[in-house]
Amino acid sequence: MSAGAVSRRTRPAKAPLGREVIVETGLRILDRDGAAALTMRRVAQDLDTGAASLYVYVANRDDLLAAMLDQVLGTVPEPVGASWRERLTALVEATVTAMSRHEGLALVALGTIATSPNALRLMELMLRSLAEAGLDDRTASWAVDLLMLHITASSAEQSVHNTSGGTERDYLADVQRHFAELPADRYPTLVAMRESLLSGDGGARARWAVRVLLNGILATAAD
């Protein structure tokens, strides 16, 4: 054996390959290198194995992303609050926070009906709160769809800000400068309302959006 060679017996043992470790590796790559870097080949490289070995545990990249999303949803705590509204609002906010930490992961939820274990857990919690609010089954069911769409869109937007490298204040300052240069003859209403258009921070607007959704759901029974 040459002086530079390393015996297989002295190498550290690799972690056993399985769905959980593949999902954890995918999340690590996503958070470290971005969504474009997340490929089955890259995951296999990080695990020191061949890409074909991964397909025993995950069907493809889409299946891996869905499993990654479900793991992230599993970190959302069960909400606490004195009323159904407080608990549901806290659940929405916590879910947005969890999903937005990982670039592009919220987009996995678009156009799909939640069937993974942790997504179903969140739906169960939402439905309990809506039932406590006195909604009929049909309205509560449709309301969950609307709330999940809001969560997904808000998470995707927040994720963009989280990975852009700038701050919310810097972004709004850029928009403010752009709005200040708009010609009043072409955009009279925008110019007149530009201060209001950019008023409030992201948290205040997010809480307002949830209040609007819940008030509208309470007032609008599903046909």
N, C-alpha and C positions, 0 to 999 in steps of 0.2 A: 504493500500500500504506500503511495507517495506521501511525502510530508504534509502536503496541503489537503489531502483527502480526509473526509470525516466519516467515520464508520456509522452505518445506519443504527447500530446499537447505542451510539452515544448521542444521536439526535434527539431533541425533545419530542415526545409523542404528540401526534396531532390530535386535536379534539375530535371525538367521534362525530361523523357527519350525520346531520339530521335536519329536519325542517326548521326547528327552532334556531339552530346555529346559522343556517343559511339566511333566515330572516334577519337575525341580528347583524350579520355581515352586510347584508343589503342596506340596512339602515345606516350602518357605519360609513359605507361608501357614499351613500346619498348625502349624508350630513357633511362629510369631509370633502368630497370632490364634486358634488352636484348631480343633478338628474341625468345629464348627458353621459356621465361616467358609469352609470348603473347598467351593466350588461351581465348576462349570465357568464360570459367568459371572464369578466372582471371579478365577479363573485368567486368563481372557481379559482382564479389566481390567488386571491386573498386567502382562500382556504387550502391552498397548495394541493389542488386536485384537478381533475379534468372536468370540463363543462358537462360532459355526458353523465357524470356521477350525480349532478344536481337534479337531473330529470327523474330520478327515483323518488324525489321528495317534493319537487315543485314542477308543475306541468310546463311552464314557460315564464317569460318575464312578467306577463300580466298577472299570472297566478302569484308570483313572488311579490309584486306590488300590492296586490289585494291582501296578502298575508301580512305584509309590512304595515299597511293601513290598519288592519285589525289589531295588530300588536300595539300600535300607537293609541287606538281607541280604548284599549284595555287599561291605559294609564289614567283615563278620565275618572276621577273619584265620584262616588255617589254623592249627589248634592245634599246639603243641609239647608234648612230654612223653615220659618214658622208657617209659611203658606205655600200652596202649590205654585203660585206665581214666582216667589222667590227661588224655590227649588228649580223650577224649569229655566228661569233666567240664568241661574248659576250653572246649570248643566250646559246650556247653549254656550256661555262664555268659556267654560272650561274645555269644551270640545273644540271650539275655534282655536284656543290657545295651543292645545295639544297638536292638532293637525297642522297648524301654520308653522310649527318649528321645523318642518321637514319639507324641503323644496319640492313643489309639484305633487306632493302626495295627496292633497285634497282633490286633485283632478281625477284621481282613480275612482272617486265616489260618484262622479258625474255620469248620468245616464244609466245607472245601475240601481237595482232594488237591493237594499241591505239584507244579506243573508248570513254574514259571518257572525260568530258568537258574540263578539264585543259590540258590534253594530246593533245586533238584536237586543243586547242588554240596554243600550242607550234608548232604543225605541220603546222597550218595556217601561223604562223610567219616564219617558215622555208621555206615553199613553196613560200611565197611572196618574200623573199630574193633571192631564187634560180631563180624565174621568172625574177627578176630584173637583175640577172646575165646573162640572155639570154638563159637559158636552155629550152629545149622542155619539154612538160608535162611528158612524159614517163621517161626521165632522171631525172627530178626533183623529181618525185615520188619515183623512186628507190633510189635516193640520200637521201631522208628523212629516208628510212629504214636503210641505212648504217650509217647515223649520229646518229639515235636513238640507234643502236646497239653499236656504239662507246660510247655514253653517258652512256648507261646502264653498259657496261663493266668497264668504267673508274670510275663510281660511286661506283660499287661494290668493286673494288680494293681499292679506297680511303676510303670507309667505313671500310674495314678491318684494315687499318692503323689507322683510327680515334679511333677505339674501342680496339686496341691492348694494349694501355697504354704506348707505346714507342713513340719515335720521328722518323721522317724520317732519321735524321742523325744517330741515333743509329742503325736503321735497315740496312742502307747502310754500316755502319762500320762492322756489323756482316757479311754481304755478302762479303765485301772487304777481311776480314780475311779468309773467306772460299775460295775465289778465289785465294788468295795468297798461299794456301796450295795445289792447284791443281798440279798434276804431268805434266810437260811440254811434256813428251813423249806421254802421252795419250790425252792431250787436247792442242796441240801446238797453235792453232789459238786462243782459249779462253785465254790462258796465255799471248800471245802476245798482245791481244787487251783488257785485263781486265780493264785498266784505262779508255779506251773509252767506254767500256760497262757500266761503272758506272758513267760516266760524266754527268753533268747537273742535276739540281734539278727537282722535279716533275712538277713544273709550266712550266719550259722551255720545257720539253718533251711533256707536254700536249698541249702547243701552237704549237709546231712543228707538232704534230700528226694532229691537226685540219688543219694546212696549207697543209699537205700532202693529207688529205682527200679532201679538197676543190679543190686543184690543179688537183688531179686525176679525180674528178667528172667533172670538166670543160673540161678536155681533153678526156673524155671517154663517148661518147653517149651511152645510153642504146640501145641494139639491138632489 
